[in-house]
């Protein structure tokens, strides 16, 4: 058994990137994802999103392959009240 975040359909997660400008992800392409493993340990991407919010992180540097994970993290934080809306 694990805990998963159910991603709503038909929504958009948007950010304003300093280099790429406005970037958006459709929640239809993200899908639901696990936030707690069956042993009760949270998954890394979920921990990082929470840790960044608690530390007041306002800027994050990411390479090209980190964009999908950021879309998910942005959704996690939005649903928790701390991320982009």
PyMOL CGO cylinders between C-alpha atoms (Angstrom):
from pymol import cmd
from pymol.cgo import CYLINDER

trace = [
    CYLINDER, 0.00, 0.00, 0.00, 1.18, 3.54, -0.73, 0.3, 1, 1, 1, 1, 1, 1,
    CYLINDER, 1.18, 3.54, -0.73, -0.19, 7.09, -0.72, 0.3, 1, 1, 1, 1, 1, 1,
    CYLINDER, -0.19, 7.09, -0.72, -0.65, 8.86, -4.04, 0.3, 1, 1, 1, 1, 1, 1,
    CYLINDER, -0.65, 8.86, -4.04, -1.54, 12.40, -5.01, 0.3, 1, 1, 1, 1, 1, 1,
    CYLINDER, -1.54, 12.40, -5.01, -4.49, 12.39, -7.39, 0.3, 1, 1, 1, 1, 1, 1,
    CYLINDER, -4.49, 12.39, -7.39, -3.83, 15.00, -10.04, 0.3, 1, 1, 1, 1, 1, 1,
    CYLINDER, -3.83, 15.00, -10.04, -6.95, 16.81, -11.22, 0.3, 1, 1, 1, 1, 1, 1,
    CYLINDER, -6.95, 16.81, -11.22, -7.72, 16.71, -14.92, 0.3, 1, 1, 1, 1, 1, 1,
    CYLINDER, -7.72, 16.71, -14.92, -8.22, 19.67, -17.23, 0.3, 1, 1, 1, 1, 1, 1,
    CYLINDER, -8.22, 19.67, -17.23, -6.10, 22.10, -15.20, 0.3, 1, 1, 1, 1, 1, 1,
    CYLINDER, -6.10, 22.10, -15.20, -2.80, 23.87, -15.80, 0.3, 1, 1, 1, 1, 1, 1,
    CYLINDER, -2.80, 23.87, -15.80, 0.26, 24.31, -13.59, 0.3, 1, 1, 1, 1, 1, 1,
    CYLINDER, 0.26, 24.31, -13.59, 2.02, 27.52, -14.65, 0.3, 1, 1, 1, 1, 1, 1,
    CYLINDER, 2.02, 27.52, -14.65, 5.25, 29.25, -13.69, 0.3, 1, 1, 1, 1, 1, 1,
    CYLINDER, 5.25, 29.25, -13.69, 7.15, 32.25, -14.99, 0.3, 1, 1, 1, 1, 1, 1,
    CYLINDER, 7.15, 32.25, -14.99, 10.68, 31.07, -15.71, 0.3, 1, 1, 1, 1, 1, 1,
    CYLINDER, 10.68, 31.07, -15.71, 13.37, 33.77, -15.83, 0.3, 1, 1, 1, 1, 1, 1,
    CYLINDER, 13.37, 33.77, -15.83, 14.94, 32.21, -18.95, 0.3, 1, 1, 1, 1, 1, 1,
    CYLINDER, 14.94, 32.21, -18.95, 12.08, 30.44, -20.78, 0.3, 1, 1, 1, 1, 1, 1,
    CYLINDER, 12.08, 30.44, -20.78, 9.29, 32.87, -19.88, 0.3, 1, 1, 1, 1, 1, 1,
    CYLINDER, 9.29, 32.87, -19.88, 5.85, 31.47, -19.09, 0.3, 1, 1, 1, 1, 1, 1,
    CYLINDER, 5.85, 31.47, -19.09, 5.87, 27.67, -18.88, 0.3, 1, 1, 1, 1, 1, 1,
    CYLINDER, 5.87, 27.67, -18.88, 2.74, 25.57, -18.35, 0.3, 1, 1, 1, 1, 1, 1,
    CYLINDER, 2.74, 25.57, -18.35, 1.89, 21.89, -17.93, 0.3, 1, 1, 1, 1, 1, 1,
    CYLINDER, 1.89, 21.89, -17.93, -1.49, 20.34, -18.49, 0.3, 1, 1, 1, 1, 1, 1,
    CYLINDER, -1.49, 20.34, -18.49, -2.47, 18.15, -15.56, 0.3, 1, 1, 1, 1, 1, 1,
    CYLINDER, -2.47, 18.15, -15.56, -3.84, 15.73, -18.18, 0.3, 1, 1, 1, 1, 1, 1,
    CYLINDER, -3.84, 15.73, -18.18, -0.22, 14.83, -19.05, 0.3, 1, 1, 1, 1, 1, 1,
    CYLINDER, -0.22, 14.83, -19.05, 1.12, 14.49, -15.49, 0.3, 1, 1, 1, 1, 1, 1,
    CYLINDER, 1.12, 14.49, -15.49, -0.98, 11.65, -14.08, 0.3, 1, 1, 1, 1, 1, 1,
    CYLINDER, -0.98, 11.65, -14.08, -1.28, 10.61, -10.44, 0.3, 1, 1, 1, 1, 1, 1,
    CYLINDER, -1.28, 10.61, -10.44, 1.92, 9.86, -8.54, 0.3, 1, 1, 1, 1, 1, 1,
    CYLINDER, 1.92, 9.86, -8.54, 3.15, 8.26, -5.34, 0.3, 1, 1, 1, 1, 1, 1,
    CYLINDER, 3.15, 8.26, -5.34, 4.11, 10.56, -2.45, 0.3, 1, 1, 1, 1, 1, 1,
    CYLINDER, 4.11, 10.56, -2.45, 4.59, 7.91, 0.29, 0.3, 1, 1, 1, 1, 1, 1,
    CYLINDER, 4.59, 7.91, 0.29, 6.08, 4.46, -0.26, 0.3, 1, 1, 1, 1, 1, 1,
    CYLINDER, 6.08, 4.46, -0.26, 4.53, 1.33, 1.22, 0.3, 1, 1, 1, 1, 1, 1,
    CYLINDER, 4.53, 1.33, 1.22, 7.11, 1.47, 4.05, 0.3, 1, 1, 1, 1, 1, 1,
    CYLINDER, 7.11, 1.47, 4.05, 5.86, 4.94, 5.05, 0.3, 1, 1, 1, 1, 1, 1,
    CYLINDER, 5.86, 4.94, 5.05, 8.84, 6.87, 3.67, 0.3, 1, 1, 1, 1, 1, 1,
    CYLINDER, 8.84, 6.87, 3.67, 8.07, 9.86, 1.44, 0.3, 1, 1, 1, 1, 1, 1,
    CYLINDER, 8.07, 9.86, 1.44, 9.47, 9.85, -2.09, 0.3, 1, 1, 1, 1, 1, 1,
    CYLINDER, 9.47, 9.85, -2.09, 12.34, 12.22, -2.90, 0.3, 1, 1, 1, 1, 1, 1,
    CYLINDER, 12.34, 12.22, -2.90, 10.49, 14.65, -5.22, 0.3, 1, 1, 1, 1, 1, 1,
    CYLINDER, 10.49, 14.65, -5.22, 7.76, 15.18, -2.62, 0.3, 1, 1, 1, 1, 1, 1,
    CYLINDER, 7.76, 15.18, -2.62, 10.33, 15.81, 0.14, 0.3, 1, 1, 1, 1, 1, 1,
    CYLINDER, 10.33, 15.81, 0.14, 12.22, 18.33, -1.98, 0.3, 1, 1, 1, 1, 1, 1,
    CYLINDER, 12.22, 18.33, -1.98, 9.08, 20.32, -2.79, 0.3, 1, 1, 1, 1, 1, 1,
    CYLINDER, 9.08, 20.32, -2.79, 8.08, 20.48, 0.90, 0.3, 1, 1, 1, 1, 1, 1,
    CYLINDER, 8.08, 20.48, 0.90, 11.64, 21.28, 2.02, 0.3, 1, 1, 1, 1, 1, 1,
    CYLINDER, 11.64, 21.28, 2.02, 11.95, 24.12, -0.52, 0.3, 1, 1, 1, 1, 1, 1,
    CYLINDER, 11.95, 24.12, -0.52, 8.68, 25.67, 0.68, 0.3, 1, 1, 1, 1, 1, 1,
    CYLINDER, 8.68, 25.67, 0.68, 9.66, 25.42, 4.36, 0.3, 1, 1, 1, 1, 1, 1,
    CYLINDER, 9.66, 25.42, 4.36, 13.05, 27.02, 3.69, 0.3, 1, 1, 1, 1, 1, 1,
    CYLINDER, 13.05, 27.02, 3.69, 11.47, 29.84, 1.68, 0.3, 1, 1, 1, 1, 1, 1,
    CYLINDER, 11.47, 29.84, 1.68, 13.23, 28.92, -1.56, 0.3, 1, 1, 1, 1, 1, 1,
    CYLINDER, 13.23, 28.92, -1.56, 12.15, 31.36, -4.27, 0.3, 1, 1, 1, 1, 1, 1,
    CYLINDER, 12.15, 31.36, -4.27, 14.41, 30.39, -7.20, 0.3, 1, 1, 1, 1, 1, 1,
    CYLINDER, 14.41, 30.39, -7.20, 15.43, 26.95, -8.47, 0.3, 1, 1, 1, 1, 1, 1,
    CYLINDER, 15.43, 26.95, -8.47, 17.95, 26.11, -11.21, 0.3, 1, 1, 1, 1, 1, 1,
    CYLINDER, 17.95, 26.11, -11.21, 16.99, 23.11, -13.33, 0.3, 1, 1, 1, 1, 1, 1,
    CYLINDER, 16.99, 23.11, -13.33, 18.41, 21.43, -16.38, 0.3, 1, 1, 1, 1, 1, 1,
    CYLINDER, 18.41, 21.43, -16.38, 16.12, 20.40, -19.27, 0.3, 1, 1, 1, 1, 1, 1,
    CYLINDER, 16.12, 20.40, -19.27, 15.14, 17.02, -17.85, 0.3, 1, 1, 1, 1, 1, 1,
    CYLINDER, 15.14, 17.02, -17.85, 13.94, 18.51, -14.57, 0.3, 1, 1, 1, 1, 1, 1,
    CYLINDER, 13.94, 18.51, -14.57, 10.96, 20.26, -16.12, 0.3, 1, 1, 1, 1, 1, 1,
    CYLINDER, 10.96, 20.26, -16.12, 8.43, 17.41, -15.81, 0.3, 1, 1, 1, 1, 1, 1,
    CYLINDER, 8.43, 17.41, -15.81, 9.41, 16.87, -12.19, 0.3, 1, 1, 1, 1, 1, 1,
    CYLINDER, 9.41, 16.87, -12.19, 8.97, 20.59, -11.60, 0.3, 1, 1, 1, 1, 1, 1,
    CYLINDER, 8.97, 20.59, -11.60, 5.48, 20.42, -13.08, 0.3, 1, 1, 1, 1, 1, 1,
    CYLINDER, 5.48, 20.42, -13.08, 4.63, 17.72, -10.58, 0.3, 1, 1, 1, 1, 1, 1,
    CYLINDER, 4.63, 17.72, -10.58, 6.32, 19.54, -7.70, 0.3, 1, 1, 1, 1, 1, 1,
    CYLINDER, 6.32, 19.54, -7.70, 4.52, 22.74, -8.60, 0.3, 1, 1, 1, 1, 1, 1,
    CYLINDER, 4.52, 22.74, -8.60, 1.25, 20.83, -8.46, 0.3, 1, 1, 1, 1, 1, 1,
    CYLINDER, 1.25, 20.83, -8.46, 2.13, 19.34, -5.10, 0.3, 1, 1, 1, 1, 1, 1,
    CYLINDER, 2.13, 19.34, -5.10, 2.93, 22.73, -3.68, 0.3, 1, 1, 1, 1, 1, 1,
    CYLINDER, 2.93, 22.73, -3.68, -0.14, 24.36, -5.25, 0.3, 1, 1, 1, 1, 1, 1,
    CYLINDER, -0.14, 24.36, -5.25, -2.37, 21.70, -3.69, 0.3, 1, 1, 1, 1, 1, 1,
    CYLINDER, -2.37, 21.70, -3.69, -0.61, 22.28, -0.37, 0.3, 1, 1, 1, 1, 1, 1,
    CYLINDER, -0.61, 22.28, -0.37, -1.11, 26.03, -0.63, 0.3, 1, 1, 1, 1, 1, 1,
    CYLINDER, -1.11, 26.03, -0.63, 2.53, 27.00, -1.15, 0.3, 1, 1, 1, 1, 1, 1,
    CYLINDER, 2.53, 27.00, -1.15, 3.17, 26.88, -4.89, 0.3, 1, 1, 1, 1, 1, 1,
    CYLINDER, 3.17, 26.88, -4.89, 2.21, 28.48, -8.16, 0.3, 1, 1, 1, 1, 1, 1,
    CYLINDER, 2.21, 28.48, -8.16, -1.51, 28.78, -8.79, 0.3, 1, 1, 1, 1, 1, 1,
]
cmd.load_cgo(trace, "trace")
